[in-house]
Amino acid sequence: MIEIMGPSAVGKSTVLKRIAEAGFRRADWLAPWDLDGLLSSAREGIPAKERTALAVDSYMPREFIRLCFSILSASEMLPSQKFGAAVLLRKTCEDAFLLSNVDLQLPVVHDEMLLHRAFSFLPHASDPKRHAAAYFGLVPVPAMACVFRAPADIIVARAMARGKLPNCYSGLGVDGISEVVENALIVCDVAVDVLAARGVEIRVVDAGQDVDDAQDALVAIIDEHLGDADAENR
C-alpha cells in the first residue's frame, strides 16, 4: 500500500482523482473508491459492535490506541470536534482491519488511512511535535508513504473555499485555521523523519500552486513503487 497523507485541504484527494479522470490511471493498482464495494460487503458480514471490537481491541496495537485517545482528550479541539475525530479514527481502524482480511489482488493507493488520520487531531495537540513523534513511532506502517505539502496560506485558502470545512477546522476563523495548518506542517516534518527511521519509503509532493505538477509527481511515485510493468496500460 502507498498511503498519502498531509494537512486537510492540501489537495490529496483532488490530485488522486485527477489521475484517474485524466487517464493516467494504471491498471495495476486500486484507488480508495475501488474499495468501496469490497469494504461495504466486509462490513455487512460483521455486526458493528463486533467489528469495532475486532479492529480496535484486537487488530490495532493497544499502546497506539491508548496514545490516540490520550492526545485527543488533552487536545485543544472543541468537544464536538473531538467526537468527530474519534469517529474518523474508529472508521479508519475498521477499514484497516477489514482490508487486512480480504484478498487484495492489487496494491492500494489510499489517502484516508492511519497515517493521514493523524491530521484529524495532531495539529490540535498540546505539543504537536512531541505527540507526532509518538504517533508515527507506533502507528502501523505501509511500504511507502507520500506526504503532500503546500504553503500554509494556500492550504488555508483551499479550506475556506470548500462548501463545508473539515472537522479539524470547524468553528475556527482564518487565524485559527492558519495556526492549525502551521501545526500540521510541523506534523509533516516529524512524520517524514520518524517513518523513514522505521524503514518506510518516503516521498514528498509539493501540492502548492500547480496541481498539474503535483499530479505528475504522484504518477511518478506510483510508477517508481510499482515498477514499469503494465505502465503502458495507463
C-alpha positions, 0 to 999 in steps of 0.5 A: 500500500502507498498511503498519502497523507498531509494537512486537510485541504492540501489537495490529496484527494483532488490530485488522486482523482485527477489521475484517474479522470485524466487517464493516467490511471494504471491498471495495476493498482486500486484507488480508495473508491475501488474499495468501496464495494469490497469494504461495504460487503466486509462490513455487512458480514460483521455486526458493528459492535463486533467489528469495532471490537475486532479492529480496535481491541484486537487488530490495532496495537493497544499502546497506539490506541491508548496514545490516540485517545490520550492526545485527543482528550488533552487536545485543544479541539472543541468537544464536538470536534473531538467526537468527530475525530474519534469517529474518523479514527474508529472508521479508519481502524475498521477499514484497516482491519477489514482490508487486512482480511480480504484478498487484495489482488492489487496494491492500494493507493489510499489517502484516508488511512492511519497515517493521514488520520493523524491530521484529524487531531495532531495539529490540535495537540498540546505539543504537536511535535512531541505527540507526532513523534509518538504517533508515527513511532507506533502507528502501523506502517505501509511500504511507502508513504507520500506526504503532500505539502503546500504553503500554509496560506494556500492550504488555508485558502483551499479550506475556506473555499470548500462548501463545508470545512473539515472537522479539524477546522470547524468553528475556527476563523482564518487565524485559527485555521492558519495556526492549525495548518502551521501545526500540521506542517510541523506534523509533516516534518516529524512524520517524514523523519520518524517513518523513514527511521522505521524503514518506510519509503518516503516521498514528498509532493509539493501540492502548492500552486500547480496541481498539474505538477503535483499530479505528475509527481504522484504518477511518478511515485506510483510508477517508481513503487510499482515498477514499469510493468503494465505502465503502458496500460495507463 
